[in-house]
Amino acid sequence: MSRQPKTKPWKSGAAEQPATAQQIVQTLESHQKRIIDLIGEEPFAVYEFLSSEYSRGRVDENLLFQFVYRSYYRLDNAGLTADFKTQYFQLMERARRSNAIDLRALAAHLYQYKTLRNQNSLQFSFVTKLAATVNPTYPIYDRLVATAMDFPPPDGGKTFPQGLDRYMRFYEWLRSLYSTLLGDSTLLAIIKLLETQYPLAVRIPPAKALDFLLWSAGKLNIRLVPS
């Protein structure tokens, strides 16, 4: 009898989350030195600058904020038009006044603006980075987080609604997972090691510290979610 492949937790919902969270923490702990060493001090300084500038006032009029943000998150490397970027920072500013951030609506709005190759594109990673800037409790999603979490992003054959639905199912699971992980004493001890090695990390929210840990794990090709 052939074995059925195990359903990924981001497909099946929250049922597997406690076991998955435990596995993630154990794997992070096993590789914590490599993961922390890779991050370096500079990202924390840039994050603190962006957070400070955002708190000062309108980012749609703050060209220095926009320049540093585009470089830090590689917005200028994604083949996006000036119109897209203008809309992006305007949406970020509008989101400041929202109690909840509607990622679906943001993705749909930005989908209207074609790339430099004259194509519509689902820029979900940049949508999560916008949300995380406005509200630091929102996790950041990118291809390295996808690697760490063993999440295959939607392929180019998916329609916009299909692709966005797939991203949102994963992201909703990721947000729930963050809540579980940030209540784990071992994970908090890893964050404390991060802060000891990089003093600037003390000033960032725990959810952002977890962002850095997952990003680094993905860059090292460490799979955190059990296969």
C-alpha positions as CSV (number, residue, x, y, z in Angstrom):
1,M,0.0,0.0,0.0
2,S,1.4,3.3,-1.0
3,R,1.8,6.0,1.6
4,Q,-0.3,9.1,1.2
5,P,1.7,12.4,1.2
6,K,1.3,14.4,4.4
7,T,-0.9,17.4,4.0
8,K,0.9,20.7,4.5
9,P,-0.4,22.6,7.6
10,W,-1.0,25.7,5.5
11,K,-3.3,23.6,3.4
12,S,-5.2,21.8,6.1
13,G,-5.7,24.7,8.5
14,A,-4.7,25.0,12.2
15,A,-5.0,21.4,13.2
16,E,-1.3,20.7,12.8
17,Q,-0.1,24.0,14.0
18,P,1.1,23.1,17.5
19,A,3.2,20.2,16.2
20,T,4.4,22.4,13.3
21,A,5.3,25.2,15.7
22,Q,7.3,22.8,17.9
23,Q,9.2,21.5,14.9
24,I,10.0,25.0,13.7
25,V,11.3,26.0,17.1
26,Q,13.4,22.9,17.4
27,T,15.0,23.4,13.9
28,L,15.6,27.1,14.6
29,E,17.3,26.2,17.9
30,S,19.5,23.5,16.1
31,H,20.7,26.1,13.6
32,Q,20.5,29.2,15.7
33,K,24.2,30.3,15.4
34,R,24.3,30.0,11.6
35,I,20.9,31.8,11.3
36,I,21.8,34.6,13.6
37,D,25.3,35.1,12.2
38,L,24.0,35.5,8.7
39,I,21.7,38.4,9.5
40,G,24.3,41.0,10.5
41,E,23.8,44.3,12.2
42,E,22.9,46.6,9.2
43,P,19.3,45.3,8.6
44,F,18.3,46.3,12.1
45,A,19.7,49.9,11.7
46,V,17.8,50.2,8.4
47,Y,14.6,48.8,9.9
48,E,14.9,51.3,12.8
49,F,15.3,54.2,10.4
50,L,12.3,53.2,8.3
51,S,10.2,52.7,11.4
52,S,11.2,56.1,12.8
53,E,10.6,57.9,9.5
54,Y,7.2,56.3,9.2
55,S,6.2,57.4,12.6
56,R,7.1,61.0,11.8
57,G,4.4,61.5,9.2
58,R,3.4,61.2,5.6
59,V,5.5,58.7,3.7
60,D,4.0,59.5,0.4
61,E,5.8,62.8,0.6
62,N,9.0,61.6,2.2
63,L,11.4,60.9,-0.6
64,L,14.2,59.8,1.7
65,F,12.0,57.2,3.3
66,Q,10.9,56.0,-0.1
67,F,14.5,55.8,-1.4
68,V,15.7,53.7,1.6
69,Y,12.6,51.6,1.6
70,R,12.9,50.8,-2.1
71,S,16.5,49.8,-1.7
72,Y,16.0,47.8,1.5
73,Y,13.1,45.8,0.2
74,R,14.4,45.7,-3.4
75,L,11.3,47.4,-4.8
76,D,13.5,48.9,-7.6
77,N,14.7,45.4,-8.7
78,A,11.2,44.1,-9.4
79,G,10.6,45.6,-12.8
80,L,7.9,47.9,-11.5
81,T,6.8,51.3,-13.0
82,A,7.0,54.7,-11.4
83,D,3.2,54.7,-11.3
84,F,3.2,51.5,-9.3
85,K,5.6,52.9,-6.8
86,T,3.7,56.1,-6.4
87,Q,0.5,54.2,-5.8
88,Y,2.3,51.9,-3.4
89,F,3.4,54.7,-1.0
90,Q,0.0,56.4,-1.3
91,L,-1.6,53.1,-0.2
92,M,0.8,52.8,2.6
93,E,-0.1,56.2,3.8
94,R,-3.9,55.5,3.6
95,A,-3.4,52.3,5.5
96,R,-2.0,54.3,8.4
97,R,-5.6,55.3,9.2
98,S,-7.1,51.8,9.0
99,N,-7.8,49.6,11.9
100,A,-7.3,46.5,9.8
101,I,-5.2,46.1,6.7
102,D,-7.0,44.5,3.7
103,L,-4.2,42.6,1.9
104,R,-6.7,41.4,-0.8
105,A,-7.8,44.9,-1.6
106,L,-4.2,46.2,-1.7
107,A,-3.1,43.4,-4.0
108,A,-6.1,43.9,-6.3
109,H,-5.4,47.7,-6.5
110,L,-1.7,47.3,-7.3
111,Y,-2.5,44.6,-9.9
112,Q,-4.0,47.3,-12.1
113,Y,-0.5,48.8,-12.6
114,K,1.5,47.0,-15.3
115,T,5.1,46.2,-15.0
116,L,7.9,47.5,-17.2
117,R,7.2,44.5,-19.4
118,N,3.6,45.7,-19.8
119,Q,2.1,42.8,-17.7
120,N,-0.1,42.8,-14.7
121,S,1.5,41.1,-11.7
122,L,0.5,39.9,-8.3
123,Q,3.0,41.5,-6.0
124,F,2.1,39.8,-2.8
125,S,5.4,40.0,-1.1
126,F,5.4,43.8,-1.4
127,V,1.9,44.0,-0.1
128,T,3.0,42.1,3.1
129,K,5.9,44.5,3.5
130,L,3.6,47.4,3.2
131,A,1.3,45.9,5.9
132,A,4.3,45.1,8.1
133,T,5.5,48.7,7.9
134,V,2.0,50.0,9.0
135,N,1.5,47.4,11.6
136,P,4.6,45.4,12.8
137,T,2.5,42.5,14.0
138,Y,2.0,41.5,10.3
139,P,4.6,39.0,9.1
140,I,6.6,39.6,6.0
141,Y,6.3,37.1,3.2
142,D,9.0,36.7,0.5
143,R,10.6,33.8,-1.4
144,L,13.0,33.1,1.4
145,V,10.2,32.7,3.9
146,A,8.5,30.5,1.3
147,T,11.6,28.4,1.2
148,A,11.9,28.1,5.0
149,M,8.2,27.1,5.2
150,D,8.2,24.8,2.2
151,F,5.5,26.8,0.5
152,P,5.5,26.6,-3.3
153,P,4.1,30.0,-4.5
154,P,1.4,30.0,-7.2
155,D,2.9,29.4,-10.7
156,G,2.4,31.7,-13.6
157,G,-0.5,29.6,-14.9
158,K,-2.8,30.6,-12.0
159,T,-5.4,33.3,-12.5
160,F,-5.1,36.4,-10.3
161,P,-8.0,35.2,-7.9
162,Q,-6.5,31.7,-7.7
163,G,-3.0,32.9,-7.0
164,L,-4.2,35.5,-4.4
165,D,-6.4,32.8,-2.7
166,R,-3.4,30.5,-2.4
167,Y,-1.2,33.3,-1.0
168,M,-3.9,34.4,1.5
169,R,-4.5,30.8,2.8
170,F,-0.8,30.5,3.5
171,Y,-0.5,34.0,5.0
172,E,-3.5,33.6,7.3
173,W,-1.8,30.4,8.5
174,L,1.5,32.2,8.9
175,R,-0.1,35.0,11.0
176,S,-1.7,32.4,13.3
177,L,1.6,30.5,13.5
178,Y,3.4,33.7,14.6
179,S,1.1,34.1,17.5
180,T,1.9,30.5,18.6
181,L,5.7,30.9,18.1
182,L,5.9,34.2,19.9
183,G,4.5,32.5,23.0
184,D,7.2,29.8,23.0
185,S,9.9,30.2,25.7
186,T,12.6,28.6,23.5
187,L,11.8,30.9,20.6
188,L,11.9,33.9,22.9
189,A,15.3,32.7,24.1
190,I,16.6,32.6,20.5
191,I,15.4,36.1,20.0
192,K,17.3,37.0,23.2
193,L,20.5,35.6,21.6
194,L,19.8,37.7,18.5
195,E,19.5,40.8,20.7
196,T,22.7,39.9,22.6
197,Q,24.6,39.6,19.3
198,Y,23.0,42.7,17.7
199,P,22.1,45.3,20.3
200,L,20.0,47.2,17.8
201,A,17.6,44.2,17.7
202,V,16.5,45.1,21.2
203,R,14.5,48.0,19.7
204,I,12.5,46.0,17.2
205,P,9.2,44.2,17.9
206,P,9.4,40.5,18.5
207,A,7.4,39.7,15.3
208,K,10.1,41.5,13.3
209,A,12.8,39.6,15.0
210,L,11.0,36.4,13.9
211,D,10.8,37.8,10.4
212,F,14.6,38.1,10.4
213,L,15.0,34.5,11.7
214,L,12.8,33.0,9.1
215,W,14.4,35.1,6.3
216,S,17.8,33.9,7.4
217,A,16.7,30.3,7.6
218,G,15.3,30.5,4.1
219,K,18.5,32.0,2.8
220,L,20.4,29.1,4.3
221,N,17.9,26.7,2.7
222,I,16.9,25.4,6.1
223,R,13.4,23.9,5.9
224,L,11.5,24.6,9.1
225,V,8.2,22.9,8.3
226,P,8.4,19.1,8.4
227,S,7.9,17.4,5.0
